[in-house]
Amino acid sequence: MAYSGYRRPPEYASKSSHSSIIKDQAVIDFIGKCTFQTRDPEDAFDNILILNQKGGGHNPIKRVMAADGGITEVAIQESFPSTTISFLRYGVSYFEMEDLMELDKLEFIGYEDIVKLDNFNSFSFVLPTKNIRLKDCENIKDSFRQVLYEHFLNADVDDYNLMDTLVWFMFRDYSPDNKRNFVSIQCPHCERNADLFKSAMKKYAFKCPHCGQTIYLTDVLKIHNAVSDDNASAIKKPLSLLLEQLLLVHYIRISLEINPNILNETLFIRDGPLAFFGDLSNLSVFMHDLFKYLLENNNLFLVGIEKSGAFVDFAHIIDPYLENGSVMLLNSDYIYKHIYYGSSDKKGYGYNTYYGCKVIFKSFKGDSYVLTVPTTARNMNDPKEEHYKNLSIILDSLTMLKSDKYDNALLPIALVNKNVSISDVPGSVILQKLAKTIE
């Protein structure tokens, strides 16, 4: 590791030291023991189910909601010890498909026409992230736990509270026949395992049966496990991932309770895959249970859209060989052979993290998308067309939502990105100045 700059200039990495590494006998011997994944685009079409999207059929989608989040860390004290807080903003952009279709009929599009599509509901809050804690908390982890708990208590859409949605989700209150009376957790204080019974919950909190300390319902999400003794910076990415997806659950619950027809007419989009990783991965089971219930008992139009990563790189490679309207349902063996190098997991790719299956779609307009779509079967070992309820409607809707702002872009994603992102200049600079005014 090079020396960092303090009173003298920093030590920079050598531009030529790699030449000795690649000649090192140990490196040569190691490479000789390895095997590499090779990619021939024409081989990518062997043993893969490719459907043909016809399009143009009945489409019940009347509105679109897209969720995303952004988080920015700023310093309120730059000298030692450096102290930072983070501003988090997440929300949904939504619009009526009728308003979008009206734009196609206009010869000239004015500002007032675009505004109809740019509706945004958001939540925001501040987090302690480094060398800072709440006055009534002993450490940064407990400070983070309390801030998250209070945010869930106070986050409302009209009369619908985010904490109530968490109860609805974790205890499966959406299903009359499959409610849960308890959830399991490792106590954040004594670290012993405990079952938290819904009947014992007071103000969305419990007393640990072992140490008697307070456990918040939000602790069940396990996001606080990424917080160290003096630093919560590691929670930024998983926290955004968590809140974006729970916000979709929140709006799905609201739609279902107001009028199930709203759910039947709305396309929900997540900017990213339908998955949880790391300590959050246990939530994928809860998500799959919810969406399987909705697919079987109501209806659901939900899709996750990836903009980067191995699947997107692979889609770019095979794009010239795909016909417009092609739909590839990716099974686990295929993923491990062509995208990730390794032997297939018995349970299927992403069994412990994903709550949907992978699809590569090339629209009639020639744009390629990597999607995750909820299915009634919870694995990608052998996905069938019948597992993907409403797939043709989702794909037809995505074709209508194309945006020319970026390559393979979709209008709802572009809108929600615009609303939640905070630029380095001037956005984070302004936040930094604001943070320094805090006493």
Secondary structure, DSSP 8 states (H G I E B T S, - for coil): -----SSS------SSTHHHHHH-HHHHHHHHT-------GGGGGTT-EEEE----S-----EEEEEEEEEEEEEEE-SSS-EEEEEEEEEEEEEEHHHHHHHHH-SS--HHHHHTT-EEEEEEEEEEEES---TT-SSHHHHHHHHHHHHHHH-EETTEEHHHHHHHHHTTTT-TTS--SEEEEE-TTT--EEEEEGGG-BTTEEE-TTT--EEEGGGGG-GGGG--SSB-GGGHHHHHHHHHHHHHHHHHHHHHHH-HHHHHTEEEEEES-SB--GGGGGHHHHHHHHHHHHHHHS---EEEEE-SSHHHHHHHHHGGGS-TTEEEE--HHHHHHHTS-S---TT-TTTTTBSSEEEEEE-TTS-EEEEEE--SSS-SSS--GGGSTTHHHHHHHHHHTEESSSTTEEHHHHHHHHHH---IIIIIHHHHHHHTT--
